[in-house]
Structures are given as C-alpha cells and as structure tokens.
Amino acid sequence: MKALLNTPLKRLADLVAGLARHRHLSRVRGGVRAWLDELHGLLPAAVRSRLIAVQTVQRVSWPLPAKAAPGCATLMLPPAEVMAQTISLPAAASADLLRVIAFEIDRYTPFGADQVHFTARITQRTAQRLSVQLVVVERERLMQMIEHCREAGLALQAIDALDAHGDALGIDLLPPELRPTPSRAKRTHRVLLLTFAVLTIALMLSLLERRQTLVERMTQAVAEQRHGMAGLEASRRELTDTQGAAGYLARLKTSRPTLTVLLTELSHCLGDDTWLEQLEVRDSGDINLSGQSPQASALINRVRECQSLQDARFQGVIQPDPQSGKDRFALAAQLRQEAPDAPPPQP
C-alpha cells in the first residue's frame, strides 16, 4: 500500500520539478503544488507520516561532492563532459533514429561508434527534414563516472547534461542495460492507472448512454404528446363539425314547416273534392303531388294559397280518368323557407 501511494505522488513531484525549470510556467507550478498539498492533506495521518520519510531522487552534479548522500540520484554532467550539437537529417530517419546516427557517428564526432555513447532527440520536424539534438559522451569516461557513483552509494536513475546556460538538456545518457527496471509496485501502479483510465472511459460512456436514453425517452414522450394533441385536435374539429351540422339541421327544421302543418294546409287548400295518391317531400325542399280532382286546372291557384308552398306548377298534362271521371294531375312545388325566429305558419 505504501509503495502504491508513493509512486503516483513521486511522479507528480517529478512533474513539478520539471515545470520548475521553466520560469514562464511558475503559475502552473504553484497551482500543481497547491493541488499536491491538498491531496496530501486528505490522506490519513499514518499514511502521511510514511510518505514524509520516502526517499526521493536527488540531483547530483559531476564531479561528485565530497559528502554525497547515498540513495537514488540523477547525475548532471557539465557541458565540458559531453559533446552536444544540432544536426539535420532526412525525415525518413525518424523511423530508426538511433541506428541511423550510429551508422554515421564518425561524421559528427572524432570517435567511432564503439568509442562513444550517445543519445538523440528530435527538436523540430518538417515534411522533408529533421532537426535533431545529438549528445555524445566518451564511453570509457562514462563508465568511470558510473563506477564512482556506485562506490559513493548512489543508485543512478538517469544521467542528464547541462547546456552553456546551466539548464538541463532533458536527455538520458545512462546505458539501457544499466537503467533501473520498473519495480513490482510501479507495474502495479501502471495497471491501476490503466484500470482507472478504462473505468473512467466506461463511466463517461455509461453517462453518455444514459443521457442518450433520456433524450430518446423525452423525444418519444414529446412525439406521443404531439400524437395525442393531433388526435385531440381531430376530435375537436369533428365535434365542431358535428355541432355545426346539428345546428344546421336544427335551423333547417325550424325554417321549414312540419309535415303535419303541411298536410293540414294541403287539405285546406286543395279542398274536399281532391284527393292525393302520392306526396313526396325531399330534403332539398322539393314537393311532388299526384292525385285526382274534378277541376285539376284550378289547383295551381289553390296551391298558391298555401303559406308553406311556393312556385307551384304542373308536371306533364292533365289526363281524365275514365273510371273515376276526374282529372289525373301531377304537381311540383317548393317548401317556403322561413327565418329561424319566424312564427310557424298557421293552418
């Protein structure tokens, strides 16, 4: 547990130390330090007391001081111990940069590839060329430095170099075979970091899926409400049409005389000597009459006396009926339309 907690805090402390080398990032450095102090204050007191005693990686300059404290260290070489230069290479060399430089190391130094140890990093890149910082140190001299550090009780974690202004180059001249292997705690920490990253991404995806599901539900609810409103609007229109039709029928019924009134008027107008064989009243207000009368030619004037009828006229010719001795006739008329508030016609 102690190692798992020490590793991330140690890395954060190294990040702060790296930011300290850049003066223009002082505000960021202060914010990160405050954040680290806040995290440290959230830990239990027993854990904080253990973290205080954790051994950190110290920076030791060459030549070694007389009283170098044993422990993990990064060796800082002065500019006189290394040969640093900027070279230009084709862009294709980035695929295997160290192998390309090793093949042409004698072009940049007076030594052969087996006499020096070097490292390189790309400082600028274009579509055709690379700007590469090459740092070279004599191999035998480097091994002597490493041996002196070992005798002084220093466990080297890296070997960096300083430029003419005293700033670190940010490289590592320690041979790969001498670099410390990641401890089990570091490997566990990497696994935990990877697990944390995976869980974070899974949580973000889960939240995104939940929000997407919520949006879909809201969209479906809105669609259902719109569908309900459309049905309600259709019902309202249907009700309005029904009310309009009912009102129209009521007005039409009010404006027309009833069948009883019509029969009463016809009985009074046509007289007792005329009888009807057929009476047809249509919805349009047209009326067709057919029957027999001793004086059929005088029926037009009689029908005109009916207050409920208008536009009376014969249909066809008047024909005598040999059996009854009366004239057979056929009349057509139109119901008179009255205002809805007009009094009903009197018989």
C-alpha positions, 0 to 999 in steps of 0.5 A: 500500500505504501509503495502504491501511494508513493509512486503516483505522488513521486511522479507528480513531484517529478512533474513539478520539478520539471515545470520548475525549470521553466520560469514562464510556467511558475503559475502552473507550478504553484497551482500543481503544488497547491493541488499536491498539498491538498491531496496530501492533506486528505490522506490519513495521518499514518499514511502521511507520516510514511510518505514524509520519510520516502526517499526521493531522487536527488540531483547530483552534479559531476564531479561528485561532492565530497559528502554525497548522500547515498540513495537514488540520484540523477547525475548532471554532467557539465557541458565540458563532459559531453559533446552536444550539437544540432544536426539535420537529417532526412525525415525518413530517419525518424523511423530508426533514429538511433541506428541511423546516427550510429551508422554515421557517428564518425561524421559528427564526432572524432570517435567511432561508434564503439568509442562513444555513447550517445543519445538523440532527440528530435527538436523540430520536424518538417515534411522533408527534414529533421532537426535533431539534438545529438549528445555524445559522451566518451564511453570509457569516461562514462563508465568511470563516472558510473563506477564512482557513483556506485562506490559513493552509494548512489543508485543512478536513475538517469544521467542528464547534461547541462547546456552553456546556460546551466539548464538541463538538456532533458536527455538520458545518457545512462546505458539501457542495460544499466537503467533501473527496471520498473519495480513490482509496485510501479507495474502495479501502479501502471495497471491501476492507472490503466484500470482507472483510465478504462473505468473512467472511459466506461463511466463517461460512456455509461453517462453518455448512454444514459443521457442518450436514453433520456433524450430518446425517452423525452423525444418519444414522450414529446412525439406521443404528446404531439400524437395525442394533441393531433388526435385531440385536435381531430376530435375537436374539429369533428365535434365542431363539425358535428355541432355545426351540422346539428345546428344546421339541421336544427335551423333547417327544421325550424325554417321549414314547416312540419309535415303535419302543418303541411298536410293540414294546409294541403287539405285546406287548400286543395279542398274536399273534392281532391284527393292525393295518391302520392306526396313526396317531400325531399330534403332539398325542399322539393314537393311532388303531388299526384292525385285526382280532382274534378277541376285539376286546372284550378289547383295551381291557384289553390296551391298558391294559397298555401303559406308553406308552398311556393312556385307551384306548377304542373308536371306533364298534362292533365289526363281524365280518368275514365273510371273515376271521371276526374282529372289525373294531375301531377304537381311540383312545388317548393317548401317556403323557407322561413327565418329561424325566429319566424312564427310557424305558419298557421293552418 
